[in-house]
Amino acid sequence: MGNGMYYLPDFLLHDVQGRVAGDLYVEVKGVMTAADARKIYVFSMPDDSGDEYRVENPTLVVAGIPDGETICDIDEYCEDWSYCGFLGFEEGPYPFNFQTIDGDYFVAHPGVNKNGHFELFGDDSSYLCERNDEATLSAFKSARQARFEHGETPYTRRRYHA
């Protein structure tokens, strides 16, 4: 990234649907440091097209797998993190926020759309009505049960497209 700075996001998702169509980087952070925040901003900063809402490398920052037993619990988790962020980082980057994805500042709800594909939904009922709430809740529950560090995958009856 220049100046001897290197950054490797945790995941790269291909063929994301919806407002952020195409590839999406994902960075999972339990704790944010100043160095981490700087790297995320440099990596995802706006390109030189002059469009303030276009970032070079769209990156979803997440603070773990959203927890809860209902879709409302999941939504509240994303909303709380999206607007409060990490302790000590008033200017972000904010988890579950479109800030490092397209430069806009509102909640990005990860979920499964009605066609079975991964999508980021905006914090508005007109966006969220396109989400398959049952499939989204099931995907979060499966993700919380997975033991990826050991190469295991959770049992599911249906695999959803990323």
DSSP file (Angstrom, degrees, kcal/mol; ACC not computed):
  #  RESIDUE AA STRUCTURE BP1 BP2  ACC     N-H-->O    O-->H-N    N-H-->O    O-->H-N    TCO  KAPPA ALPHA  PHI   PSI    X-CA   Y-CA   Z-CA
    1    1 A M              0   0    0      0, 0.0     5,-0.1     0, 0.0     2,-0.1   0.000 360.0 360.0 360.0   4.3    0.0    0.0    0.0
    2    2 A G    >   +     0   0    0      3,-0.4     3,-2.3     1,-0.0     0, 0.0  -0.110 360.0  59.2  97.4 160.1    3.0    2.3   -0.1
    3    3 A N  T 3  S-     0   0    0      1,-0.3     3,-0.1    -2,-0.1    -1,-0.0   0.773 129.1 -66.5  52.7  30.5    5.3    3.5    2.7
    4    4 A G  T 3  S+     0   0    0      1,-0.2     2,-0.4     0, 0.0    -1,-0.3   0.624  97.7 143.7  71.3  12.3    6.2   -0.1    3.6
    5    5 A M    <   -     0   0    0     -3,-2.3    -3,-0.4     2,-0.0     2,-0.3  -0.738  27.0-174.0 -91.6 129.9    2.6   -0.7    4.8
    6    6 A Y        +     0   0    0     -2,-0.4     2,-0.3    -5,-0.1    33,-0.1  -0.917   4.6 179.3-121.1 148.8    1.1   -4.1    4.1
    7    7 A Y        -     0   0    0     -2,-0.3    -2,-0.0    32,-0.0    29,-0.0  -0.969  10.7-176.3-151.5 133.0   -2.4   -5.3    4.7
    8    8 A L        -     0   0    0     -2,-0.3    -2,-0.0     0, 0.0     0, 0.0  -0.924  22.1-142.1-130.7 106.2   -4.2   -8.6    4.2
    9    9 A P        -     0   0    0      0, 0.0    18,-0.2     0, 0.0     3,-0.1  -0.174  21.9-116.7 -61.2 162.1   -7.9   -8.8    5.0
   10   10 A D  S    S+     0   0    0     16,-0.8     2,-0.3     1,-0.1    17,-0.2   0.868  87.5   9.9 -70.8 -38.2   -9.3  -11.9    6.5
   11   11 A F  E     -A   26   0A   0     15,-2.1    15,-2.3     2,-0.0     2,-0.4  -0.951  53.1-151.8-141.5 157.3  -11.6  -12.9    3.7
   12   12 A L  E     -A   25   0A   0     -2,-0.3     2,-0.5    13,-0.2    13,-0.2  -0.967  17.7-161.3-129.4 116.6  -12.5  -12.1    0.1
   13   13 A L  E     -A   24   0A   0     11,-3.1    11,-2.4    -2,-0.4     3,-0.4  -0.841   8.9-149.6 -98.8 131.8  -16.1  -12.8   -0.9
   14   14 A H  E     +     0   0A   0     -2,-0.5     9,-0.2     9,-0.2    -2,-0.0  -0.714  69.1  13.6 -99.0 151.2  -16.9  -13.1   -4.6
   15   15 A D  E    S-     0   0A   0     -2,-0.3    -1,-0.2     1,-0.2     8,-0.2   0.841  72.8-177.7  58.8  41.5  -20.2  -12.2   -6.3
   16   16 A V  E     -A   22   0A   0      6,-3.2     6,-2.0    -3,-0.4   103,-0.2  -0.489  19.4-134.7 -66.1 140.0  -21.8  -10.3   -3.4
   17   17 A Q  B >   +c  119   0B   0    101,-2.3   103,-0.7     4,-0.2     3,-0.6  -0.422  54.6  21.8 -93.7 168.2  -25.3   -9.3   -4.4
   18   18 A G  T 3  S-     0   0    0      1,-0.2     3,-0.3   101,-0.1   103,-0.1  -0.431 116.3  -5.6  86.6-149.3  -27.2   -6.0   -4.0
   19   19 A R  T 3  S+     0   0    0    101,-0.5     2,-0.9     1,-0.3    -1,-0.2   0.826 136.0  47.6 -55.5 -38.0  -25.9   -2.4   -3.5
   20   20 A V  S <  S-     0   0    0     -3,-0.6     2,-0.3   100,-0.3    -1,-0.3  -0.725  84.1-179.0-105.0  79.0  -22.3   -3.7   -3.2
   21   21 A A        +     0   0    0     -2,-0.9     2,-0.4    -3,-0.3    -4,-0.2  -0.640  45.9  19.3 -85.8 135.8  -22.2   -6.0   -6.2
   22   22 A G  E    S+A   16   0A   0     -6,-2.0    -6,-3.2    -2,-0.3     2,-0.2  -0.871 107.7   1.4 114.8-146.5  -19.0   -7.9   -6.9
   23   23 A D  E     -     0   0A   0     -2,-0.4     2,-0.4    -8,-0.2    -9,-0.2  -0.550  56.6-172.0 -85.5 146.0  -16.1   -8.7   -4.6
   24   24 A L  E     -A   13   0A   0    -11,-2.4   -11,-3.1    -2,-0.2     2,-0.2  -0.985  14.5-143.5-140.1 124.8  -16.1   -7.7   -0.9
   25   25 A Y  E     -Ab  12  59A   0     33,-2.6    35,-3.1    -2,-0.4     2,-0.4  -0.605  16.2-154.5 -81.6 148.5  -13.2   -7.9    1.5
   26   26 A V  E     -Ab  11  60A   0    -15,-2.3   -15,-2.1    -2,-0.2   -16,-0.8  -0.995   8.3-168.6-128.8 130.2  -14.0   -8.8    5.1
   27   27 A E  E     - b   0  61A   0     33,-2.6    35,-2.9    -2,-0.4     2,-0.6  -0.980   9.1-155.5-118.4 120.3  -11.9   -7.9    8.1
   28   28 A V  E     + b   0  62A   0     -2,-0.5     2,-0.4    33,-0.2    35,-0.2  -0.859  17.3 179.6 -98.6 121.6  -12.8   -9.5   11.5
   29   29 A K        +     0   0    0     33,-3.0     3,-0.2    -2,-0.6    -2,-0.0  -0.983  26.2 172.4-127.4 126.2  -11.7   -7.5   14.5
   30   30 A G  S    S+     0   0    0     -2,-0.4     2,-0.4     1,-0.4    -1,-0.1   0.779  87.9  18.9 -90.1 -38.2  -12.2   -8.4   18.1
   31   31 A V  S    S-     0   0    0     55,-0.1     2,-0.5     2,-0.0    -1,-0.4  -0.997  76.7-144.6-133.2 136.0  -10.0   -5.4   19.2
   32   32 A M        -     0   0    0     -2,-0.4     2,-0.3    -3,-0.2    -3,-0.0  -0.873  14.6-169.0-103.8 132.4   -9.1   -2.4   17.0
   33   33 A T     >  -     0   0    0     -2,-0.5     4,-2.6     1,-0.1     5,-0.2  -0.737  36.4-111.0-109.4 165.1   -5.7   -0.8   17.3
   34   34 A A  H  > S+     0   0    0     -2,-0.3     4,-2.3     1,-0.2     5,-0.2   0.896 120.7  51.2 -61.3 -40.3   -4.6    2.5   15.7
   35   35 A A  H  > S+     0   0    0      2,-0.2     4,-2.2     1,-0.2    -1,-0.2   0.909 110.5  48.7 -64.3 -41.6   -2.3    0.6   13.3
   36   36 A D  H  > S+     0   0    0      2,-0.2     4,-2.5     1,-0.2    -2,-0.2   0.940 111.3  49.7 -62.0 -47.3   -5.2   -1.6   12.3
   37   37 A A  H  X S+     0   0    0     -4,-2.6     4,-2.4     1,-0.2    -2,-0.2   0.912 110.6  49.9 -59.2 -44.6   -7.6    1.3   11.8
   38   38 A R  H  X S+     0   0    0     -4,-2.3     4,-2.7     1,-0.2     5,-0.2   0.920 111.0  49.0 -61.5 -45.4   -5.0    3.2    9.6
   39   39 A K  H  X S+     0   0    0     -4,-2.2     4,-2.7     1,-0.2    -1,-0.2   0.910 110.8  50.0 -62.7 -42.5   -4.4    0.1    7.4
   40   40 A I  H  X S+     0   0    0     -4,-2.5     4,-2.2     2,-0.2    -1,-0.2   0.923 112.8  47.2 -62.7 -43.9   -8.1   -0.4    6.9
   41   41 A Y  H  X S+     0   0    0     -4,-2.4     4,-1.2    -5,-0.2    -2,-0.2   0.925 113.8  46.4 -64.0 -44.9   -8.6    3.2    5.9
   42   42 A V  H  < S+     0   0    0     -4,-2.7     3,-0.3     1,-0.2    -2,-0.2   0.920 114.3  48.8 -64.0 -42.5   -5.7    3.3    3.5
   43   43 A F  H  < S+     0   0    0     -4,-2.7    14,-0.3    -5,-0.2    -1,-0.2   0.886 122.9  31.3 -63.3 -40.7   -6.8    0.0    1.9
   44   44 A S  H  < S+     0   0    0     -4,-2.2    12,-0.2    -5,-0.2    -1,-0.2   0.404  87.0 132.4-102.1   2.4  -10.4    1.0    1.5
   45   45 A M     <  -     0   0    0     -4,-1.2    11,-2.3    -3,-0.3    12,-0.2  -0.073  69.7 -79.3 -57.7 157.0  -10.0    4.8    0.9
   46   46 A P  B     -E   55   0C   0      0, 0.0     9,-0.3     0, 0.0    -1,-0.1  -0.175  47.4-122.1 -56.0 145.8  -11.8    6.4   -2.0
   47   47 A D    >   -     0   0    0      7,-1.3     3,-0.6     4,-0.2     7,-0.1  -0.114  32.6 -95.3 -77.0-174.4  -10.2    6.0   -5.4
   48   48 A D  T 3  S+     0   0    0      1,-0.2    -1,-0.1     2,-0.1     0, 0.0   0.133  95.5 103.9 -93.9  22.5   -9.2    9.0   -7.5
   49   49 A S  T 3  S-     0   0    0      2,-0.2    -1,-0.2     5,-0.2     3,-0.1   0.644  90.6-120.4 -75.6 -13.7  -12.4    9.0   -9.6
   50   50 A G  S <  S+     0   0    0     -3,-0.6     2,-0.8     1,-0.3    -2,-0.1   0.379  74.4 127.7  88.7  -5.3  -13.7   12.0   -7.6
   51   51 A D    >   -     0   0    0      1,-0.1     3,-1.9     3,-0.1    -1,-0.3  -0.780  49.5-156.7 -88.3 111.4  -16.7   10.1   -6.4
   52   52 A E  T 3  S+     0   0    0     -2,-0.8    -1,-0.1     1,-0.3    -2,-0.0   0.672  90.5  54.0 -64.7 -15.5  -16.8   10.4   -2.6
   53   53 A Y  T 3  S+     0   0    0     50,-0.0     2,-0.6     2,-0.0    -1,-0.3   0.194  89.3  89.0-104.0  16.7  -18.9    7.2   -2.3
   54   54 A R    <   -     0   0    0     -3,-1.9    -7,-1.3    -7,-0.1     2,-0.3  -0.953  58.0-167.9-116.5 118.4  -16.6    5.0   -4.3
   55   55 A V  B     -E   46   0C   0     -2,-0.6   -10,-0.2    46,-0.5   -11,-0.1  -0.722  25.7-127.9-102.7 155.9  -13.8    3.2   -2.4
   56   56 A E  S    S+     0   0    0    -11,-2.3   -12,-0.2    -2,-0.3    -1,-0.1   0.943 100.0  15.9 -66.5 -49.8  -10.9    1.4   -3.9
   57   57 A N  S    S-     0   0    0    -14,-0.3    -1,-0.3   -12,-0.2   -33,-0.1  -0.844  83.1-137.4-129.7  93.8  -11.3   -1.9   -2.1
   58   58 A P        -     0   0    0      0, 0.0   -33,-2.6     0, 0.0     2,-0.4  -0.286  28.8-175.5 -54.6 125.4  -14.8   -2.3   -0.4
   59   59 A T  E     -b   25   0A   0     41,-2.5     2,-0.6   -35,-0.2   -33,-0.2  -0.978  19.8-153.0-133.0 119.9  -14.1   -3.8    3.0
   60   60 A L  E     -b   26   0A   0    -35,-3.1   -33,-2.6    -2,-0.4     2,-0.5  -0.829  14.2-155.2 -89.6 119.5  -16.7   -4.9    5.6
   61   61 A V  E     -b   27   0A   0     -2,-0.6    35,-3.1    33,-0.4     2,-0.4  -0.835  15.7-173.1 -92.6 129.2  -15.3   -4.6    9.1
   62   62 A V  E     -b   28   0A   0    -35,-2.9   -33,-3.0    -2,-0.5     2,-0.4  -0.928  27.2-147.1-124.7 151.1  -17.0   -7.0   11.5
   63   63 A A  S    S-     0   0    0      1,-0.4   -33,-0.1    -2,-0.4   -35,-0.1  -0.507  70.9 -62.7-109.5  59.7  -16.8   -7.4   15.3
   64   64 A G  S    S-     0   0    0     -2,-0.4    -1,-0.4     2,-0.1   -35,-0.1  -0.251  85.6 -39.3  88.3 179.0  -17.4  -11.1   15.4
   65   65 A I  S    S-     0   0    0     -3,-0.1    75,-0.0     1,-0.1    -3,-0.0  -0.698  71.9-105.8 -81.6 124.4  -20.4  -13.1   14.4
   66   66 A P        -     0   0    0      0, 0.0     2,-0.3     0, 0.0     8,-0.1  -0.223  39.6-143.6 -52.1 136.4  -23.6  -11.3   15.4
   67   67 A D        +     0   0    0      6,-0.2    10,-0.2     7,-0.1     2,-0.2  -0.744  41.9  94.4-106.6 150.3  -25.2  -13.0   18.4
   68   68 A G        -     0   0    0     -2,-0.3     3,-0.0     1,-0.1     6,-0.0  -0.676  62.9-115.8 148.0 162.0  -28.8  -13.5   19.2
   69   69 A E  S    S+     0   0    0     -2,-0.2     2,-0.3    72,-0.0    -1,-0.1   0.581  95.5  44.0 -98.3 -14.4  -31.8  -15.9   18.9
   70   70 A T  S  > S-     0   0    0     -3,-0.1     4,-1.8     1,-0.1     5,-0.1  -0.848  85.6-112.9-127.6 164.1  -34.0  -13.8   16.7
   71   71 A I  H  > S+     0   0    0     -2,-0.3     4,-2.6     1,-0.2     5,-0.2   0.830 119.2  58.4 -65.5 -30.2  -33.4  -11.7   13.6
   72   72 A C  H  > S+     0   0    0      2,-0.2     4,-2.5     1,-0.2    -1,-0.2   0.892 104.0  51.5 -64.8 -38.6  -34.1   -8.6   15.7
   73   73 A D  H  > S+     0   0    0      2,-0.2     4,-2.2     1,-0.2    -2,-0.2   0.914 110.9  48.1 -61.6 -43.0  -31.3   -9.6   18.0
   74   74 A I  H  X S+     0   0    0     -4,-1.8     4,-2.3     2,-0.2    -2,-0.2   0.933 111.9  49.1 -63.2 -46.9  -28.9   -9.8   15.0
   75   75 A D  H  X S+     0   0    0     -4,-2.6     4,-2.6     1,-0.2    -2,-0.2   0.909 111.0  49.8 -60.3 -43.3  -30.1   -6.5   13.7
   76   76 A E  H  X S+     0   0    0     -4,-2.5     4,-2.9     2,-0.2    -1,-0.2   0.889 108.4  53.4 -63.9 -39.5  -29.6   -4.8   17.1
   77   77 A Y  H  X S+     0   0    0     -4,-2.2     4,-2.1   -10,-0.2     5,-0.2   0.947 112.3  44.2 -58.6 -49.8  -26.1   -6.3   17.3
   78   78 A C  H  X S+     0   0    0     -4,-2.3     4,-2.6     1,-0.2    -2,-0.2   0.908 114.8  49.2 -63.2 -42.6  -25.1   -4.8   13.9
   79   79 A E  H  X S+     0   0    0     -4,-2.6     4,-1.9     2,-0.2     5,-0.3   0.919 109.6  51.1 -64.0 -44.8  -26.7   -1.5   14.7
   80   80 A D  H  X S+     0   0    0     -4,-2.9     4,-1.6     1,-0.2     5,-0.4   0.939 116.8  39.5 -59.4 -48.1  -25.0   -1.1   18.1
   81   81 A W  H  X S+     0   0    0     -4,-2.1     4,-2.1    -5,-0.2    -1,-0.2   0.889 111.8  58.4 -68.5 -38.5  -21.6   -1.8   16.6
   82   82 A S  H  < S+     0   0    0     -4,-2.6    -1,-0.2    -5,-0.2    -2,-0.2   0.855 117.9  28.6 -62.9 -37.1  -22.2    0.2   13.5
   83   83 A Y  H  < S+     0   0    0     -4,-1.9    -1,-0.2    -5,-0.1    -2,-0.2   0.659 128.7  38.9-101.3 -17.7  -22.9    3.4   15.3
   84   84 A C  H  < S-     0   0    0     -4,-1.6    -3,-0.2    -5,-0.3     5,-0.2   0.792  86.4-179.9 -99.5 -36.2  -20.8    3.0   18.4
   85   85 A G     <  -     0   0    0     -4,-2.1     2,-0.2    -5,-0.4     9,-0.1  -0.125  43.0 -23.0  69.5-165.7  -17.8    1.3   16.9
   86   86 A F  S >  S-     0   0    0      7,-0.4     3,-2.2     3,-0.3     6,-0.2  -0.569  79.4 -92.8 -81.2 142.8  -14.7    0.2   18.8
   87   87 A L  T 3  S+     0   0    0      1,-0.3   -55,-0.1    -2,-0.2    -1,-0.1  -0.322 112.4  16.8 -56.1 126.5  -13.9    1.8   22.1
   88   88 A G  T 3  S+     0   0    0     -2,-0.1     2,-0.4    -3,-0.1    -1,-0.3   0.439 102.2  96.4  90.1   0.7  -11.5    4.8   21.6
   89   89 A F    X   +     0   0    0     -3,-2.2     3,-1.5    -5,-0.2    -3,-0.3  -0.640  37.8 163.0-123.6  74.6  -12.2    5.1   17.8
   90   90 A E  T 3  S+     0   0    0     -2,-0.4    -1,-0.1     1,-0.3    -3,-0.0   0.773  79.1  47.1 -63.3 -27.5  -14.8    7.8   17.5
   91   91 A E  T 3  S-     0   0    0      1,-0.3    -1,-0.3    -3,-0.1     3,-0.2   0.351 104.2-172.9 -98.6   6.1  -14.1    8.3   13.8
   92   92 A G    <   -     0   0    0     -3,-1.5    -1,-0.3     1,-0.3     2,-0.1  -0.441  62.7-132.3  95.1-169.6  -14.1    4.6   13.0
   93   93 A P        -     0   0    0      0, 0.0    -7,-0.4     0, 0.0    -1,-0.3   0.370  55.5-154.1 -71.4 142.8  -13.7    2.4   11.1
   94   94 A Y    >   -     0   0    0     -3,-0.2     3,-0.8    -2,-0.1   -33,-0.4  -0.762  10.7-123.1 -95.4 131.0  -17.1    1.2   12.3
   95   95 A P  T 3  S+     0   0    0      0, 0.0   -33,-0.3     0, 0.0   -10,-0.2  -0.388  94.0  14.9 -67.0 149.8  -18.0   -2.5   12.1
   96   96 A F  T 3  S+     0   0    0    -35,-3.1    12,-2.3     1,-0.2     2,-0.3   0.871 101.9 123.0  54.5  42.3  -21.1   -3.4   10.1
   97   97 A N  B X   -F  107   0D   0     -3,-0.8     3,-0.7   -36,-0.3   -36,-0.3  -0.983  68.8-133.4-134.6 144.4  -21.1    0.0    8.5
   98   98 A F  T >>>S+     0   0    0      8,-2.5     4,-2.8    -2,-0.3     3,-1.6   0.489  83.2 101.7 -73.0  -2.1  -21.0    1.0    4.8
   99   99 A Q  H 3>5S+     0   0    0      1,-0.3     4,-0.6     7,-0.2    -1,-0.2   0.877  90.1  31.9 -50.8 -47.7  -18.3    3.6    5.7
  100  100 A T  H <45S+     0   0    0     -3,-0.7   -41,-2.5    -6,-0.3    -1,-0.3   0.271 120.3  55.7 -96.9  11.0  -15.4    1.4    4.4
  101  101 A I  H <45S-     0   0    0     -3,-1.6   -46,-0.5   -43,-0.3    -2,-0.2   0.802 135.5 -13.3-105.5 -51.8  -17.5   -0.2    1.7
  102  102 A D  H  <5S-     0   0    0     -4,-2.8    -3,-0.2     2,-0.3    -2,-0.1   0.253  93.3-102.4-138.1  11.5  -18.9    2.8   -0.3
  103  103 A G  S  <<S+     0   0    0     -5,-1.1    -4,-0.2    -4,-0.6     2,-0.2   0.382  82.2 122.7  85.7  -5.9  -18.2    5.8    1.9
  104  104 A D        -     0   0    0     -6,-0.7     2,-0.7   -51,-0.2    -1,-0.3  -0.564  60.3-129.7 -89.1 157.1  -21.7    6.2    3.2
  105  105 A Y        +     0   0    0     -2,-0.2     2,-0.3    -7,-0.2    -8,-0.0  -0.783  61.3  92.6-116.2  88.7  -22.4    6.1    6.9
  106  106 A F  S    S-     0   0    0     -2,-0.7    -8,-2.5   -24,-0.0    -7,-0.2  -0.964  78.2 -63.5-162.6 170.6  -25.2    3.7    7.9
  107  107 A V  B     -F   97   0D   0     -2,-0.3    16,-0.6   -10,-0.2     2,-0.6  -0.261  34.9-155.3 -64.8 136.4  -25.6    0.1    9.0
  108  108 A A  E     -D  122   0B   0    -12,-2.3    14,-0.2   -30,-0.2    -1,-0.1  -0.949  10.9-160.6-109.6 108.5  -24.6   -2.8    6.7
  109  109 A H  E     -D  121   0B   0     12,-3.2    12,-2.9    -2,-0.6     2,-0.2  -0.809   9.9-143.8 -92.2 109.7  -26.7   -5.8    7.7
  110  110 A P  E     +D  120   0B   0      0, 0.0     2,-0.3     0, 0.0    10,-0.2  -0.518  42.8 129.2 -69.6 138.8  -25.0   -9.0    6.3
  111  111 A G  E     -D  119   0B   0      8,-2.2     8,-2.6    -2,-0.2     2,-0.5  -0.977  58.0 -84.2-170.5-176.8  -27.6  -11.6    5.3
  112  112 A V  E     -D  118   0B   0     20,-0.4    20,-3.1    -2,-0.3    24,-0.3  -0.913  40.8-141.1-106.5 128.0  -29.1  -14.0    2.7
  113  113 A N  B >   -G  131   0E   0      4,-3.1     3,-2.2    -2,-0.5    18,-0.2  -0.249  34.4 -92.6 -82.9 178.1  -31.4  -12.5    0.1
  114  114 A K  T 3  S+     0   0    0     16,-1.4    17,-0.1     1,-0.3    -1,-0.1   0.580 125.9  58.1 -70.6  -8.1  -34.5  -14.2   -1.2
  115  115 A N  T 3  S-     0   0    0      2,-0.2    -1,-0.3    46,-0.0    46,-0.1   0.344 120.8-106.1 -98.4   4.4  -32.5  -15.8   -4.0
  116  116 A G  S <  S+     0   0    0     -3,-2.2    45,-1.8     1,-0.3     2,-0.3   0.648  79.0 126.3  84.0  15.9  -30.2  -17.5   -1.5
  117  117 A H  B     -h  161   0F   0     43,-0.2    -4,-3.1    45,-0.1    -1,-0.3  -0.784  66.3-102.6-108.5 151.6  -27.2  -15.2   -2.1
  118  118 A F  E     + D   0 112B   0     43,-1.0  -101,-2.3    -2,-0.3     2,-0.3  -0.475  49.7 165.9 -68.1 138.6  -25.1  -13.2    0.4
  119  119 A E  E     -cD  17 111B   0     -8,-2.6    -8,-2.2  -103,-0.2     2,-0.6  -0.988  38.1-126.4-150.8 153.3  -26.0   -9.5    0.4
  120  120 A L  E     - D   0 110B   0   -103,-0.7  -101,-0.5    -2,-0.3     2,-0.4  -0.935  31.2-156.5-101.4 122.9  -25.4   -6.5    2.6
  121  121 A F  E     - D   0 109B   0    -12,-2.9   -12,-3.2    -2,-0.6     7,-0.1  -0.818  12.4-123.0-104.0 138.0  -28.7   -4.8    3.4
  122  122 A G  E     - D   0 108B   0     -2,-0.4     2,-2.0   -14,-0.2     6,-0.2  -0.276  34.0 -98.5 -72.2 163.8  -29.0   -1.1    4.3
  123  123 A D  S    S+     0   0    0    -16,-0.6     2,-0.3     4,-0.1    -1,-0.1  -0.457  91.3  95.4 -85.0  66.4  -30.6    0.0    7.5
  124  124 A D  S >> S-     0   0    0     -2,-2.0     4,-2.8     1,-0.1     3,-1.2  -0.978  79.4-123.1-155.8 140.1  -34.0    0.7    6.1
  125  125 A S  H 3> S+     0   0    0     -2,-0.3     4,-1.8     1,-0.3     5,-0.1   0.811 110.7  61.4 -60.6 -29.3  -37.1   -1.4    5.8
  126  126 A S  H 34 S+     0   0    0      2,-0.2    -1,-0.3     1,-0.2     4,-0.1   0.822 112.8  37.5 -68.6 -27.9  -37.2   -1.1    2.1
  127  127 A Y  H X4 S+     0   0    0     -3,-1.2     3,-1.8     2,-0.1    -2,-0.2   0.899 115.5  52.3 -82.0 -46.8  -33.8   -2.8    1.9
  128  128 A L  H >< S+     0   0    0     -4,-2.8     3,-1.6     1,-0.3    -2,-0.2   0.720  94.1  71.2 -65.9 -21.5  -34.4   -5.3    4.7
  129  129 A C  T 3< S+     0   0    0     -4,-1.8    -1,-0.3     1,-0.3    -2,-0.1   0.691  93.1  59.0 -69.1 -15.1  -37.7   -6.5    3.1
  130  130 A E  T <  S+     0   0    0     -3,-1.8   -16,-1.4    -5,-0.1     2,-0.3   0.485  88.3  97.9 -87.5  -4.2  -35.5   -8.2    0.4
  131  131 A R  B <  S-G  113   0E   0     -3,-1.6     2,-1.1   -18,-0.2   -18,-0.3  -0.619  75.9-131.6 -86.6 142.9  -33.7  -10.3    3.1
  132  132 A N     >  -     0   0    0    -20,-3.1     4,-2.6    -2,-0.3   -20,-0.4  -0.808  24.7-170.0 -89.9  96.8  -34.7  -13.9    3.8
  133  133 A D  H  > S+     0   0    0     -2,-1.1     4,-2.6     1,-0.2     5,-0.2   0.867  80.6  51.1 -60.7 -40.4  -34.8  -13.5    7.6
  134  134 A E  H  > S+     0   0    0      1,-0.2     4,-2.2     2,-0.2    -1,-0.2   0.933 113.8  43.7 -64.8 -46.0  -35.1  -17.3    8.3
  135  135 A A  H  > S+     0   0    0      2,-0.2     4,-2.3     1,-0.2    -2,-0.2   0.879 113.8  52.0 -66.9 -37.5  -32.1  -18.2    6.1
  136  136 A T  H  X S+     0   0    0     -4,-2.6     4,-2.2   -24,-0.3    -2,-0.2   0.938 111.0  46.2 -64.5 -47.3  -30.1  -15.3    7.5
  137  137 A L  H  X S+     0   0    0     -4,-2.6     4,-2.3     1,-0.2    -2,-0.2   0.906 112.8  50.7 -62.2 -41.9  -30.8  -16.3   11.1
  138  138 A S  H  X S+     0   0    0     -4,-2.2     4,-2.4    -5,-0.2    -1,-0.2   0.895 108.8  51.8 -62.4 -40.6  -29.9  -19.9   10.2
  139  139 A A  H  X S+     0   0    0     -4,-2.3     4,-2.4     2,-0.2    -2,-0.2   0.906 110.5  47.8 -64.5 -41.9  -26.7  -18.9    8.6
  140  140 A F  H  X S+     0   0    0     -4,-2.2     4,-2.1     2,-0.2    -2,-0.2   0.910 111.6  50.1 -66.1 -41.2  -25.6  -16.9   11.7
  141  141 A K  H  X S+     0   0    0     -4,-2.3     4,-1.1     1,-0.2    -2,-0.2   0.919 112.3  47.6 -62.7 -42.5  -26.5  -19.8   14.0
  142  142 A S  H  X S+     0   0    0     -4,-2.4     4,-1.1     1,-0.2     3,-0.4   0.901 110.0  52.8 -63.9 -41.5  -24.4  -22.2   11.8
  143  143 A A  H  < S+     0   0    0     -4,-2.4     3,-0.4     1,-0.2    -1,-0.2   0.879 106.5  52.8 -63.5 -37.4  -21.5  -19.8   11.7
  144  144 A R  H  < S+     0   0    0     -4,-2.1    -1,-0.2     1,-0.2    -2,-0.2   0.781 111.1  47.9 -68.5 -25.3  -21.4  -19.6   15.5
  145  145 A Q  H  < S+     0   0    0     -4,-1.1    -1,-0.2    -3,-0.4    -2,-0.2   0.641  90.9 104.6 -88.0 -15.8  -21.3  -23.4   15.7
  146  146 A A     <  -     0   0    0     -4,-1.1     2,-0.4    -3,-0.4     3,-0.1  -0.299  57.5-154.2 -70.4 149.6  -18.5  -23.8   13.1
  147  147 A R    > > +     0   0    0      1,-0.1     5,-1.8     5,-0.1     3,-1.6  -0.670  26.0 164.0-120.4  72.4  -15.0  -24.6   14.2
  148  148 A F  G > 5 +     0   0    0     -2,-0.4     3,-1.8     1,-0.3    -1,-0.1   0.784  66.8  69.2 -64.1 -28.2  -13.2  -23.2   11.2
  149  149 A E  G 3 5S+     0   0    0      1,-0.3    -1,-0.3    -3,-0.1    -2,-0.0   0.706 104.8  42.9 -66.5 -16.0   -9.8  -23.2   13.0
  150  150 A H  G < 5S-     0   0    0     -3,-1.6    -1,-0.3     2,-0.1    -2,-0.2   0.227 119.9-106.3-110.6  12.0   -9.9  -27.0   12.8
  151  151 A G  T < 5S+     0   0    0     -3,-1.8    -3,-0.2     1,-0.3     2,-0.2   0.594  75.4 138.2  76.6  10.3  -11.1  -27.2    9.2
  152  152 A E      < -     0   0    0     -5,-1.8    -1,-0.3     0, 0.0    -2,-0.1  -0.524  37.7-157.3 -86.9 156.1  -14.6  -28.3   10.3
  153  153 A T        -     0   0    0     -2,-0.2     2,-0.1    -7,-0.1   -10,-0.1  -0.972  24.4-107.9-128.5 147.8  -17.8  -27.0    8.7
  154  154 A P        -     0   0    0      0, 0.0     2,-0.4     0, 0.0    -8,-0.1  -0.379  35.1-107.3 -72.9 152.7  -21.2  -27.0   10.4
  155  155 A Y        +     0   0    0     -2,-0.1     2,-0.3   -13,-0.1     3,-0.1  -0.667  46.6 169.3 -77.4 129.4  -23.9  -29.4    9.2
  156  156 A T        -     0   0    0     -2,-0.4     3,-0.1     1,-0.1   -17,-0.0  -0.985  38.9-140.1-137.5 150.7  -26.6  -27.6    7.2
  157  157 A R  S    S+     0   0    0     -2,-0.3     2,-0.4     1,-0.2    -1,-0.1   0.814  94.6  27.9 -76.4 -30.4  -29.4  -29.0    5.1
  158  158 A R  S    S-     0   0    0     -3,-0.1     2,-0.5     2,-0.0    -1,-0.2  -0.998  72.9-143.1-134.7 135.0  -28.9  -26.3    2.5
  159  159 A R        -     0   0    0     -2,-0.4     2,-0.3    -3,-0.1   -20,-0.0  -0.824  20.5-141.6 -94.5 133.1  -25.8  -24.4    1.5
  160  160 A Y        -     0   0    0     -2,-0.5     2,-0.2   -25,-0.1   -43,-0.2  -0.713  20.1-109.7 -96.2 147.3  -26.3  -20.7    0.7
  161  161 A H  B      h  117   0F   0    -45,-1.8   -43,-1.0    -2,-0.3    -1,-0.1  -0.487 360.0 360.0 -73.6 141.5  -24.4  -19.0   -2.1
  162  162 A A              0   0    0    -45,-0.2    -1,-0.1    -2,-0.2   -45,-0.1   0.412 360.0 360.0 -90.3 360.0  -21.8  -16.4   -1.1
